[in-house]
Amino acid sequence: MAGERIFEYAVICNPTREQAKEGAKAVMVLPPKHIMAVNPDEVTLRAAKEIPEEYEDKLDRLEVAVRPF
């Protein structure tokens, strides 16, 4: 693809408000990875495909952090 750039991304699962009040912290679901992509939206889509099945019921708490490298 023309115009691809390097991006870095990670996926984080944030605790619910109740869990946070009890001291729970965010969990890194996918550690930082580098990828070639055209834009951040493509990176987010590709990262979403890598989310483990055990987090499928927590999608509303997942955060995909993306930045250009």
C-alpha positions in Angstrom: 0.0 0.0 0.0 1.2 3.5 -0.8 1.6 5.9 2.0 2.1 3.4 4.8 3.7 4.6 8.0 4.9 2.9 11.2 2.5 3.0 14.1 2.8 1.6 17.6 -0.3 0.2 19.5 -1.3 -1.5 22.7 -4.6 -2.7 24.0 -5.6 -2.0 27.6 -8.5 -3.3 29.7 -9.7 -0.7 32.2 -11.5 -1.7 35.4 -15.1 -0.8 36.1 -15.8 2.0 38.5 -16.6 -0.4 41.2 -13.4 -2.4 40.6 -11.4 0.8 40.6 -12.8 1.8 44.0 -11.6 -1.5 45.3 -8.1 -0.8 44.0 -8.1 -2.7 40.7 -5.7 -1.4 38.0 -5.8 -1.5 34.2 -4.4 -4.6 32.5 -2.4 -4.7 29.4 -4.2 -7.1 27.0 -1.7 -6.7 24.2 1.7 -5.3 24.8 3.0 -2.5 22.5 3.6 -3.7 18.9 4.7 -1.9 15.8 2.8 -2.1 12.5 2.8 -0.6 9.1 -0.5 1.0 8.2 -2.0 3.9 6.2 -3.8 5.6 9.2 -4.7 5.1 12.9 -8.1 3.7 12.0 -6.5 0.8 10.2 -4.3 0.1 13.1 -7.2 0.1 15.5 -9.1 -2.3 13.3 -6.2 -4.7 13.0 -5.5 -4.5 16.8 -9.1 -5.3 17.5 -8.7 -8.6 15.5 -5.9 -9.7 17.9 -8.0 -9.3 21.1 -8.1 -12.6 23.0 -11.5 -14.3 23.3 -11.5 -14.0 27.1 -12.0 -10.2 26.7 -14.9 -10.4 24.3 -17.4 -9.7 27.1 -15.3 -6.7 28.2 -15.2 -4.8 24.9 -16.7 -1.7 26.4 -13.7 -1.4 28.8 -11.0 -2.0 26.2 -8.9 0.9 25.0 -6.7 0.7 21.9 -3.8 3.1 22.3 -2.3 4.1 18.9 0.5 6.5 18.1 2.6 7.2 15.0 6.2 6.0 15.5 
